[in-house]
Amino acid sequence: MLSGEEEALKDFYMHILAAISESLEKIVGPGSRALLYASGKEYGEKLTKPVEKTSNLEDAIKKLLEVFHSVWEIEIKNDDQIVVRKCPIRTLCQRLNIERGEKGMLLCHYVDGIFAGALSGILGKTIEVKIIKSAPVACMKNLLIKD
C-alpha cells in the first residue's frame, strides 16, 4: 500500500503525463504521434537488450510483461492481433477522466512504441504496433512482424 506522500507523487506524475500529452500534440501537431512512437520504440529495445531472446510470440510477450512488471494484460488473438485489457494509459485516462478516442491518445503511441521495441528486441525481428480500436474496456492492436 502506498503512503499518502507516495500516492500524491503518483497522482502528480499522472497529471504531468497528461499535460505533456496535451501540450505536445498542440505544439508539434500530428507529427508528435510518430515522434513519440519512435522514441518509445528505441526505449523498449534498450530495456530488453539483456532479456533472453525467443522466436515464439507468446513467450516474447511473457518476457516483456516480466520486464514491465505486468503493467499490461494482453490476449493474443492470432499471429498479428492482440487485445490489451489492462494498460497504464487506460488507467491514467480513467483516473483523470481523459477521453482517448477511437485511435487512442498521444501517450498510447509512446506506449505502443515501447511495446513494439521491446518485442522487436526479444524476437529479433522488426515489430510495428498499430491501434485498430481503442475502447473503454480493451484496445485491439495489429502486430506487423517483419523478418
HUZICOR-V690404 format. One line per field, one symbol per residue. ss: DSSP state (A for helix, B for strand, O for the rest). phi: phi as a letter, one per 30 degrees, with the letter a starting at -180 (. if undefined). A space follows every 10 residues. Layout:
ss = ???
phi = ???
This chain:
ss = OOOAAAAAAA AAAAAAAAAA AAAAAAAAOO AAAAAAAAAA AAAAAAAOOO OOOOOOAAAA AAAAAAAOOO OOBBBBBBOO BBBBBBOAAA AAAAAAOOOO OOOOOAAAAA AAAAAAAAAA AAAOOBBBBB BBBBOOOOBB BBBBBBO
phi = .ddeddddde ddddddeddd edddddddie ddddddeddd dddddddced dedbcceddd dddddddchh dcbbcddadb bbcccbaddd dedddchcdc idcicededd dddeddddde dddibdbbcb ddacbecacc bcccccd
